[in-house]
Each structure stands twice: as structure tokens, then as C-alpha cells.
């Protein structure tokens, strides 16, 4: 059993300016901005998994990064977005929790460049 979906790397946060969602943004963001982005990721995931009936007990995640330019940093974005993804999966009842009892592994890969649609493609797989 597995689920697949994608989420964007960039979001409009202030005045039509695209912001890379990553650790550099996260450490300086106001809590209201953090909450807005977390809710946006939950919405992206929910709309892609509307008909989902799969529930996971123990699971692992595979992440494929499609970057906008070669200055991108794999861990910078995947770490923050992975947390938002896990929180959304728990909220939707797809996973019970993202603690070590349930979430055992993840792998992140650079899949390629996509200047028009930089994103993370995510695969959730039961163990």
C-alpha cells in the first residue's frame, strides 16, 4: 500500500512574492505566517487525497525533489515540509501519529530540475 502526492516548494506569503519554504524561511517566520503555510500544505494534501481510504500504522516516506535552480538545498526544504506533511497526514487520519512508534524512515532524493513547477513528490508506504 502506498499513497503519492506532490506539494510546492514555493508559496506566496507576502504580496505576490514567491518564498522558498525551508529552514531559512522557517527560522525567521512569524508564528501566524507559519500557521498559514502549514494550513496551505494541509489543503494541498487533502485535495489530492479526497478519495483515499488507506490508513497506515507504521510507515516510511520517500521524497523526490524537483528544484528550481542548482542553488537549492535538499535538506533545507525537505525538513520543514516533511513536518508539515506529517502533521497533515495525522490531521486527515491517514496516520495515527508521526512519532518513532509509527514513522520509521524517510529518504530524500534529487529527482531533477523543473523551473516551472519546483515541488516535492511524496510517496507514503506502509511497513
N, C-alpha and C positions, 0 to 999 in steps of 0.2 A: 504494500500500500504506500502510495505517495501522493503528495499534493505539489503542484507547481504554480507559481505566480511571479509577477515582477513588480518592483517598486522603483520610483525615480530616485536618482542621486541628487537632483537639484529641485528646489521648491522656491516659489515666490513667497517671500516673507514680508519684505518691506517694499512698497511702491514698485511693483513690476520688476524688481531686480531678482534674478535667479541666484540662489545661495546654495553652495555645495553643503549638503548635510553631512557633517563629520565632526571629529573631535575638536578641530579648531573652532568651528561654529559653536559647538555644544558648550565649551568652557566659558564662552562669553555671552551666551544667550540668556535672556531674562526668563524666569520660570513660566510666564504667560506665553512667551514665544515657544518654549519647549513643549508646553502642553498643546498648543495649536498644531505644531508639526507632528507630535505623537498621534493626535486625533486624525490628522490627514493621512498618515500611514495606515492607521486602523481602517479608515474609509477605503483606501486603495485595495487593501487586502479583502475586506468584507465584500466589496463589489465584484471581485474576481472569484470569490468562493461562495456565491449565493446558494448554489445548489449542492454544496458539499455536505456529505453525511459522514465523512471519515473522521474518526477520533483517534488520537494517539495516546498511548500510555508512555512508553519510552520512545524517544525519537532522536534523530540527528538531522542536521541541516547542511545542505550544500549550497554555496553561494557562488554565482558566476558574475563577475564584474565586467560591465561594458563601459569603458571610460570615455570621457570627452577628449582628453589630451594626455600626453605622456607625463605630465607633471602630477597626475593623480597618484594617490597613495592607497594601496589596497586596505590596510588596517584602519586608516583614518575614517573612511565611510562605513565599512562593514561593521565595525564595532558598535557604533551608535545605532545604525539602522537595524542591526540584529536585535538589539534590546527592544526597540520599538516593535519589531516583527513578533518577537516572543510575547510581548505584552498584548498585542492584538490577537494572537492565536489563543491566548488564555481567555481573553475577554469574550471571544466567539465560541468558547467551549471546545475548541479543536484539540487543545492540550489541557491537562489538569493544572500544571504548573511548569515553570521553567527552571526549577532548582535541579540540583545534581541527581536527585532521585529519578527524574524524568528526562532531562536534557543532558545527553551523554557526550555529544561530539558535534563539531562543525568543521567544515573545510571551506576555505575561500580560494577561488581561482580567478586569475585574469583571463577572461574569455576573448577580449578583443576591444577594438575601438569602435565607438558609434557616436559620432559628433552630434547627430540629430536626436538621438534617444539614449543618453547615458543612463544606465539603470543597473539594478541588481536583479538577476533572475534567481529565484529561490526555490529549492526543492526540499520538502519536508518528507522524511522517510521514517517509517516505524522500525524499531529494532526488535 
